[in-house]
């Protein structure tokens, strides 16, 4: 997926992310609420945003002190702003289908710098979603989100998942970006993907689950619990999320001598 149009001027904010990181948030509302997803307040997004920036501050502070202890005169942290332990500027890119989010951010978070386009938010309304401006707006927001160095969104949204997928190809800027996200609802999945059950690691006797059992993972509620369903049953339960782990699906691998070294797991 490559753009065939000129990116807006606002994309220049991503040119110096090594020193001035940008966090992306995708606030999906309108037709999703109470149908495919629950409402999430702006505070929920910004709590995760601030947590990530605090992590960056702590990391840079530690790097600065480490180079000071080593007396490394060539360290890029020795004579710059991070050595003085100043917090990094909070910069956030907003993609949303609810224009009121822009007003809310300015009122509640005056110390942040917010980027985004209110016009694209207006064009993303349910009644205008299929016109050309709206489609181009979605494409622009997806690419912008994929170029941030951390993503806070809801994986129930395909826009959010697509931006996350595109992040994985930005190795030069982000390296391994597989953990550079925080979803407020679903775990990551690919629409129409092959069923990929989770494995029980720790016994949960009250739910009739034993180590090695396979379950359908219906979602992490991010409060310590997840909704799961044991295979070949219709019983859904809420159990501690740490007791489950994703299980890799392997495929046959033909070796140099025609030997099959892998196998397909049959979940039926």
Buried (B, 14 or more C-beta within 10 A) or exposed (E): EEEEEEEEEEBEBBEEBEEBBBBBBBBBBEEBEEEEBEEBEBEBBBEBBBEBBEEBBEEBBEBBEEBEEEEEEEBBBBEEBBBEEEBBBBBBBBBBBBBEBBEBBEEEBEEBEBBBBBEBBBBBBEEEBEEEEBEEBBBBBBBBBBBBBBBBBBBBBEBBBBBBBBBEEBEEBBEEBEEBBBBBBBBEEEEEEEEBBBBBBEBBEEBEBEEEBBBBBBBBEBEEBBBBBBEEEEEEBBBEBEBBEEEEEEEEEEEEEEEEEEEEEEBE
